[in-house]
Structures are given as C-alpha cells and as structure tokens.
Amino acid sequence: MIKKTEKYVTEKTFNSFEDRFESSARATAKSFSDQAEVLAIILKEIRINNEENKYFRQSISSLNLNAK
C-alpha cells in the first residue's frame, strides 16, 4: 500500500511564496520599463537618421540640378 501525504499551505509558506512572486513581478516590470526606454532611444535615433538622410538627398538632388 502506498502512503499518501497531504501538504498544507501554511501562512509562512504562503507569505514566502508571495514575497518571491512580488519580487519577480517587480523585476518583470523593471525589465519592461528598461525595454521601453531602449526602444524610445532607438526610435529617436531612427528619426534623426531619417532627417539627416532627407537633408543629404536634398543636397545631392540640388547638385544634380546645378550640374545641368
């Protein structure tokens, strides 16, 4: 015969789990926050590069018009 043991969740065990869960949730939230900041920086750089490229294309275009 196999003996079954039942496990009960005590308040101490639950509090320990709750603390670990809250810690993990905070770490996850911080990770998403950090990713959002990095994404904002990347988008800013893309916009700057786009504007610089637009200026460069206009300059090259005007050189071609002046050469005619």
PECOR-V594478 format. One record per backbone hydrogen bond with DSSP energy under -1.0 kcal/mol. CO is the residue of the C=O (numbers start at 1). NH is the residue of the N-H. Records with the same first field share a line. If there is no record, write none. Layout:
CO->NH / NH
This chain:
10->14
11->15
12->16
13->17
14->18
15->19
16->20
17->21
18->22
19->23
20->24
21->25
22->26
23->27
24->28
25->29
26->30
27->31
28->32
29->33
30->34
31->35
32->36
33->37
34->38
35->39
36->40
37->41
38->42
39->43
40->44
41->45
42->46
43->47
44->48
45->49
46->50
47->51
48->52
49->53
50->54
51->55
52->56
53->57
54->58
55->59
56->60
57->61
58->62
59->63
60->64
61->65
62->66
63->67
